Amino acid sequence: MTYAYCLAEAEDSHTAEYAVDEICYTSFEGTPSLEPLRAVRFVYGTKDAAAVRTGDSGGMALPAGPRISRLLFLQLSASDVIERTVTLRRQEVTVMPSKKVSESR
């Protein structure tokens, strides 16, 4: 199994984030070796500005990761054949604040 990554650079050119771009599988690295026959490709979409959450790590602001919008399932060949496409849809969810439950003994 092999993995390919895409990366996002910050404004100062350092790598801010890695995301999986493709996973190739059904390969064999023994003897005789076999090239992968299938893959999953990740297609990332953009987030609305209001949906981007920013965390903090070691004093550096880090925005939340990219949003996967589609998955492409491929049969690998000279002209990679898309066998299936899965489109992911997001649903807005309202989170209600939790109520403090007191214990009585």
C-alpha positions as CSV (number, residue, x, y, z in Angstrom):
1,M,0.0,0.0,0.0
2,T,1.4,3.4,-0.9
3,Y,0.2,6.9,0.1
4,A,0.6,10.2,-1.6
5,Y,0.2,13.5,0.2
6,C,-0.6,17.1,-0.8
7,L,0.5,19.9,1.4
8,A,-0.6,23.4,2.2
9,E,2.0,26.2,2.7
10,A,1.6,29.0,5.1
11,E,2.1,32.6,4.1
12,D,5.8,32.4,5.2
13,S,6.3,29.3,2.9
14,H,6.6,26.7,5.7
15,T,4.5,23.6,5.3
16,A,1.4,24.2,7.5
17,E,-0.4,20.9,6.8
18,Y,-0.3,17.6,5.0
19,A,-3.4,15.8,3.7
20,V,-3.8,12.4,2.1
21,D,-4.1,12.8,-1.7
22,E,-4.2,9.1,-2.8
23,I,-4.0,5.6,-1.4
24,C,-2.9,2.9,-3.8
25,Y,-3.5,-0.7,-2.8
26,T,-3.5,-4.4,-4.0
27,S,0.2,-4.2,-4.6
28,F,2.9,-6.7,-3.4
29,E,6.5,-5.7,-2.7
30,G,7.8,-9.3,-2.5
31,T,9.0,-11.5,-5.4
32,P,7.6,-11.2,-7.9
33,S,6.5,-7.7,-7.2
34,L,3.1,-6.4,-8.3
35,E,2.1,-2.8,-9.1
36,P,-1.0,-1.5,-7.3
37,L,-4.3,-2.2,-9.2
38,R,-6.6,0.0,-7.3
39,A,-6.6,3.5,-5.7
40,V,-8.7,5.9,-3.7
41,R,-8.2,9.6,-4.6
42,F,-9.3,12.3,-2.2
43,V,-10.8,15.5,-3.8
44,Y,-10.7,18.5,-1.4
45,G,-13.1,21.4,-1.6
46,T,-12.9,24.8,0.0
47,K,-14.5,25.9,3.2
48,D,-16.6,29.0,3.8
49,A,-14.6,31.5,5.8
50,A,-17.1,31.1,8.7
51,A,-16.4,27.3,8.7
52,V,-12.6,27.6,9.2
53,R,-11.6,27.1,12.8
54,T,-8.1,28.0,13.9
55,G,-6.3,26.3,16.7
56,D,-3.0,27.1,18.3
57,S,0.1,25.0,18.7
58,G,3.3,26.3,20.2
59,G,2.2,29.9,19.5
60,M,1.5,29.2,15.9
61,A,-2.1,29.6,14.5
62,L,-3.2,26.5,12.6
63,P,-6.4,26.4,10.6
64,A,-8.5,23.3,10.6
65,G,-7.8,20.8,7.8
66,P,-9.1,20.7,4.3
67,R,-12.6,19.4,3.7
68,I,-13.0,16.2,1.6
69,S,-15.7,16.8,-1.0
70,R,-15.4,13.6,-3.1
71,L,-13.7,10.2,-3.1
72,L,-12.7,8.6,-6.4
73,F,-12.3,4.8,-6.5
74,L,-10.0,3.9,-9.4
75,Q,-8.8,0.9,-11.3
76,L,-5.2,1.8,-12.1
77,S,-4.1,1.4,-15.7
78,A,-2.5,3.6,-18.4
79,S,-5.7,5.6,-18.4
80,D,-6.9,5.3,-14.7
81,V,-10.6,4.2,-14.9
82,I,-12.9,5.7,-12.3
83,E,-15.1,2.9,-11.0
84,R,-17.0,4.8,-8.5
85,T,-17.4,8.4,-7.2
86,V,-18.7,9.2,-3.7
87,T,-19.7,12.8,-3.2
88,L,-19.8,13.9,0.5
89,R,-22.4,16.4,1.5
90,R,-22.2,18.5,4.7
91,Q,-25.1,19.2,7.0
92,E,-25.1,22.0,9.4
93,V,-25.6,20.8,12.9
94,T,-26.5,23.0,15.9
95,V,-24.8,21.9,19.1
96,M,-26.8,22.6,22.2
97,P,-24.8,23.6,25.3
98,S,-24.6,20.8,27.8
99,K,-26.4,21.0,31.1
100,K,-24.6,20.4,34.3
101,V,-26.0,17.4,36.0
102,S,-25.5,17.4,39.8
103,E,-25.1,14.1,41.6
104,S,-27.2,13.5,44.7
105,R,-26.2,10.8,47.2
